Amino acid sequence: MSAPADSPDTPIVLDAYAARTCAVKTWNRFAPGIEPTAPAAPDEGLRESFAGGRGFVEHVLGELLHRFAGPIADLRPLADASWTTQEYACSEGMRRGVPVIIGGLLPLDIAGHRSGRPDLLVRAEDRPDGRTGYHPVVITRRQAAEKRTTTRTIHTVQASALARPAPEHAVTVAERSLRTQRDAALLQVAHYWRQLDAAG
């Protein structure tokens, strides 16, 4: 999450974690006039959980790099570079239409107060004006789909293999629907989607 603003004139931008976390905590952290409290000591169980989650993300990214034969822009080595450098590298990768971008820092959406770095960006179909389009991807160990319990289709689930991560290679996964009651990852994707939309 972005740091609290130093003055009322500094625009506040929130990363995708704010979309899925407690709204009261977010308000208390960023609202003018509210003194920030010292963070609690990290819980060891939570630390292990987060470490395991990051390990899973790195495992999936490693598999993607191994299986996908097309061009990939892996921007993780730029993690210590300036914000401007990271944002430019991501924007340039999207402008060139790289099929897969790992760890790209999206351009800030000042009007929407959004910042973000999805795990992956996968090239989508081009926009009507000819510019490239992208799908944001969040890698999570939690299941995003479940066995459908009704004959009525609420949300169609499509998936593509790591060797061919593109919408044109996606197939409908029969008898599955999105787990909308566990929507944290979906909210993160929506955050990135809105940020991509703002960036054009």
C-alpha positions in Angstrom: 0.0 0.0 0.0 1.2 3.5 -0.7 2.6 5.7 2.0 0.2 8.2 3.6 0.3 11.7 2.0 2.5 14.3 3.7 0.1 17.1 2.9 -3.5 17.5 1.9 -2.4 18.6 -1.6 -0.5 15.3 -2.2 -2.7 12.9 -4.1 -3.3 9.6 -2.4 -3.0 6.4 -4.5 -3.7 2.9 -3.1 -2.4 -0.4 -4.4 -4.6 -3.4 -5.1 -4.3 -4.6 -1.5 -6.5 -1.7 -0.4 -9.2 -3.1 -2.7 -9.4 -6.4 -0.7 -8.5 -5.3 2.8 -10.6 -3.7 5.6 -12.1 -0.4 4.5 -11.9 1.0 8.0 -8.1 0.2 8.3 -7.5 1.9 5.0 -9.5 5.0 6.0 -7.6 5.2 9.4 -4.3 5.0 7.6 -5.0 7.7 5.0 -7.7 10.0 6.4 -6.5 13.6 7.1 -6.1 14.3 10.8 -5.9 10.7 12.0 -2.6 9.9 13.7 -1.1 6.7 12.3 -0.5 4.0 15.0 2.6 1.9 15.3 2.2 -1.4 13.4 1.7 -4.4 15.6 4.5 -7.0 15.8 4.2 -9.4 12.9 2.5 -12.7 13.7 4.8 -15.6 12.9 1.9 -17.6 11.5 1.0 -14.7 9.1 4.7 -14.3 8.2 4.9 -18.0 7.2 1.6 -17.7 5.3 2.8 -14.7 3.3 6.2 -16.3 2.7 4.5 -19.4 1.4 2.2 -17.3 -0.9 5.2 -15.5 -2.3 7.0 -18.8 -2.8 4.0 -20.1 -4.8 4.0 -17.0 -7.0 7.7 -17.5 -7.7 7.2 -21.2 -8.5 4.4 -20.4 -11.0 6.5 -17.6 -12.6 9.4 -20.1 -12.9 7.1 -22.6 -14.6 5.9 -19.9 -17.0 9.4 -18.9 -17.9 10.2 -22.6 -18.5 7.2 -23.5 -20.6 6.3 -20.4 -22.6 8.4 -20.1 -25.8 7.4 -16.6 -26.7 8.9 -13.2 -25.6 8.6 -12.3 -22.0 9.5 -9.0 -20.3 10.6 -10.0 -16.8 10.8 -6.7 -14.9 11.5 -8.1 -11.5 15.2 -7.1 -11.7 14.1 -3.5 -11.8 12.4 -3.7 -8.3 15.1 -1.5 -6.8 15.1 1.1 -9.6 13.2 4.4 -9.4 9.5 4.5 -9.7 9.8 6.3 -13.1 12.2 3.7 -14.5 9.9 0.8 -13.5 6.8 2.5 -14.8 8.5 3.4 -18.1 9.7 -0.2 -18.6 6.2 -1.5 -18.1 4.6 1.1 -20.4 7.2 0.4 -23.0 6.6 -3.3 -22.8 2.9 -2.8 -23.3 3.5 -0.3 -26.2 5.7 -2.9 -28.0 3.0 -5.6 -27.4 5.2 -8.0 -25.5 3.0 -11.2 -25.0 3.8 -11.5 -21.2 5.1 -9.0 -18.8 6.2 -10.1 -15.3 6.2 -7.7 -12.3 5.3 -4.6 -14.3 4.5 -1.4 -12.4 1.4 0.1 -14.0 1.2 3.9 -14.7 -0.4 5.7 -11.8 -4.2 6.4 -12.0 -4.2 9.7 -10.1 -7.9 10.4 -10.8 -8.9 6.9 -9.6 -6.3 7.0 -6.7 -4.8 3.7 -7.9 -1.3 2.3 -8.1 -0.4 -1.3 -8.7 1.9 -4.1 -9.8 0.1 -7.2 -11.0 2.0 -10.5 -11.0 1.5 -10.8 -14.8 0.2 -8.9 -17.7 -0.9 -11.1 -20.6 -1.5 -9.5 -24.0 -5.1 -9.4 -25.1 -6.8 -8.5 -28.3 -5.9 -5.0 -29.7 -8.2 -2.1 -28.8 -10.4 -0.6 -31.5 -7.9 2.3 -32.0 -5.1 -0.2 -32.7 -3.4 0.1 -29.3 -2.4 -3.1 -27.5 -4.6 -4.4 -24.7 -3.6 -6.4 -21.6 -5.2 -8.7 -19.0 -4.0 -8.4 -15.5 -3.2 -11.7 -13.7 -3.1 -12.3 -9.9 -1.3 -15.6 -8.9 -2.9 -17.1 -5.8 -3.0 -20.5 -4.1 -6.7 -20.0 -3.3 -9.0 -21.6 -5.8 -10.8 -19.1 -8.0 -13.2 -21.6 -9.4 -15.4 -24.3 -7.9 -17.7 -27.0 -9.1 -20.9 -25.6 -10.3 -23.8 -26.5 -8.0 -26.6 -25.2 -10.4 -27.4 -25.8 -14.0 -27.7 -22.0 -14.5 -24.4 -20.5 -15.7 -23.5 -17.5 -13.6 -19.9 -17.0 -14.6 -18.1 -18.8 -17.4 -14.6 -19.8 -16.4 -11.9 -19.9 -19.1 -8.3 -21.0 -18.7 -5.2 -21.3 -20.8 -2.1 -23.3 -20.2 1.2 -21.7 -19.0 2.7 -22.7 -22.3 0.1 -20.6 -24.2 -1.1 -17.8 -21.8 -3.3 -15.9 -24.2 -7.1 -15.3 -24.6 -7.1 -17.0 -28.0 -5.8 -20.2 -26.4 -8.3 -20.2 -23.5 -10.9 -22.9 -23.3 -14.1 -23.0 -21.2 -13.7 -25.1 -18.1 -16.8 -27.3 -17.9 -18.8 -27.5 -14.8 -16.9 -24.7 -13.0 -17.9 -21.2 -11.9 -16.1 -18.4 -10.2 -16.0 -18.5 -6.4 -17.5 -15.0 -5.9 -18.0 -15.5 -2.2 -14.2 -15.4 -1.9 -13.6 -12.3 -4.0 -10.4 -10.9 -2.7 -8.3 -11.9 -5.8 -11.2 -10.8 -8.1 -11.1 -7.4 -6.4 -7.4 -7.1 -7.0 -7.9 -8.0 -10.7 -10.6 -5.4 -10.9 -8.3 -2.8 -9.4 -5.6 -3.5 -12.0 -8.2 -3.6 -14.8 -9.5 -0.1 -13.9 -5.9 1.1 -13.7 -5.1 -0.3 -17.2 -8.2 1.3 -18.5 -7.2 4.7 -17.1 -3.8 4.2 -18.8 -5.5 3.5 -22.2 
